[in-house]
């Protein structure tokens, strides 16, 4: 399948990289520190959501700011050796003009930059939790990225592994490509479903980017 686009917007964790072992290690320690039961912790979706929203689901409002700072500290300190590139990431990004793609993540800027630097990825544009008021599944992060790249949202393609991110992409009026890296394909609603970025190739054109997705 071929898709014509002006810009490609990538989620980070679960799409470009994997730090899932680090995520669960740090969040489990965090939950223990704040006295959150395993039952309560297990009911909350961690993946693809800003830390502030997760903390707000589990703690009284007056503790959220401190708790968010703590999980950021734990995760940043766990970056070394805790991040790996997912298949196809380096090859796909290397084929794209720097002004035709961005990373749009629910992580804080400090954490996202640390994780990306660990695997040698330096995007020209990074939209992080610090930049927005409403996180995925709200379309705000993707619309902000499109605006900063100066492209029509309808000409953007979102690459996501999480249902909340795909919902945000659809709400932004963008085409969506789901990666079955962290969820079963049956849980993912998108225009295209692939196993990971190794199934995606791209070629710069005069008008933008032509993307080819293999089944």
N, C-alpha and C positions, 0 to 999 in steps of 0.2 A: 504494500500500500504506500502511495506517495502523498505527502502533504506539503503544500506551499505555505510558507510562513515568513513573517518579517523578524520574529524573535522567538527564542526558545527559553522557557522559564523552568528551572530545575529546583525541585525540593532537594535537600541535602541528604540527611540521614535516611538510609533505606533506598535512596535513588542514586546518588553519586558515590556515597561512602556507606560503610556500616560501622557503627559504634554501639551496636545493641548490647553486647556483653557489658561494656562500660556503663551504658545507660542504666541497665537493670542493677548492676553492682552499686552504682552511686545512689540511685533512687531507693534501693532497699536499705542502705545505710541511713539515708536521710529519713525515711519513714520510721526506722528504729529510734533515731535521735529525737524525733518529735512524738514518739509514743503512739504512732498510728498502727492499729491492728492490721494483721495480714488480711483479714476479711475486708476491712474498709479499703485498704490499699489495692486489693485485687479487683475491686469494683470500678476503679478509675482507669480510663484509657490514657496511657502515657504517650503513645506514639503520635507524632504529628501535631501536638498541641503545645502552646507556650507554657513554660513552667509556672507563670503567675496564675494561669487558669487551673492547672492541676493542684497547686497549693491552695487556691481558693475553694476547691471542691473538698479539701480534707481538713482545713484549719480555720479557726476564727479569723475574721478580717484583720484584727490587730497584729496577728502573727505572720501574715502573708509576706510582707516586704522582707522581713528578716529571713524567712524560710526560703524565699527565692534567691536571696544573696548567698545562702548556705549551699543550695543545690548547685548554683553556678560555680561556687568555689570548689565543690567536690568534683564536678564534671571536668572543669578546666584542669585540675590537678591530675586527672586520670587520663588525659588525652594521649600522653606519650605511650606508644605501644598499644593503644586502645582503639585505633582507627585503621580501617583497611579500605582500599578502593574496591568498588564493586565492578564486576566484569563490564568492559566496554566504555567505562567512564573516560579514561585518559584519551583513548582514540577518538571518541566522539567530540570531546571538548577541543581537542587539537585541530579538528577539522572546521571549527567555527570561527568566524571573525569575532574579535573581542567585544564589538559593540552590538552583537546579535544574540547575546545570551546573558542570563543573570541567574544567580542563586537566590531562592526565596525560601527562607527557613523559619521555623517556629522557635529556634534557639536564639539566645542572646547574641549580639554581635561579637562579644568577647569569646564566647564558646565556639560559635560558628567559625570565626577566623582561626582559632587555635586548631580546630579539627581539620579545616581545609589546608592550613599550612603544614600540618603533620604529613599530609599525602601530596604536597606540592601543587595544590590548586589555588590559583589567585584570580578570582573573578573580577572583571571590571566593575560589576555592580553586584552588591549584596544587600538584600532586604532582610532584616532580622527583626526579632520581637521588639527591639528598642525603637524601631521606626514606625510602628503601627499602634492603633488604639484597639483594633478588633482583629483577633487572630483567625486562622482557618478553623472552621469552614466558611467564615466570612470572606468575601472576595477582595477585601481591602489590600492584603499584601501583594496579590498579583496585579491588581489595577495600579498600585503604586509603582511596581516594577515597569509595567508597560509605559506609564507616564514618564518615568525617568529615562527610559530608552527612546522615547518619542515615537512610539508605534501604536497603531490601533489595536485595542485588546482583541478584537475579532481576528487579527492576523498573528496572534500569539499561540504557541502550543505549550501546554503545561505537562511536565513529566513528574509523576507522583506515584508513591507506593501506598499511601494511606487514604482511606475513604474520605476523611475530613479535607484533605488537600485536593482531591479530585472534585469534591463538592464545591470547594472554593473556586477552582478553575472553571467549572461549568457556570457558576453564578457570575463570574467575571465575563462570560460570553466567549470563552476561549476554547479551542480544541484541547482534548485531554488524551494523554497516553498513560495508561496504568502499567506499573511494573509489579509483577508478582514475586517480589523479593521478600516481603514481610507478611503479606496476607494472601489467602487463597484467592484465585482469580474470580471465583463466584461472588466474593465480597466487594469486588471492584467494578464500579460503573464508569465506563469511559468510552471514547470514540474508538480507541485501539488498545488492545491488551498484548503486552510482550513479557517475556520472562525477565529480562533485564536490558541494560543499554547495549549489550553486545548484539542485540537484534535490531539496533537502530543505526543508520548511517546518515550523513548529511553532506550536502554540497552547497557551497556558497554560489549564488546566482546574482545577476545584475540587480534583481529586484528584492533579494532577500536570501532565503535558505530553502532548499528542497530536501525534505526528510523522507527517507525510505524506511519503513518498518516491516520486518520479516515476521511471519507468524511463528 
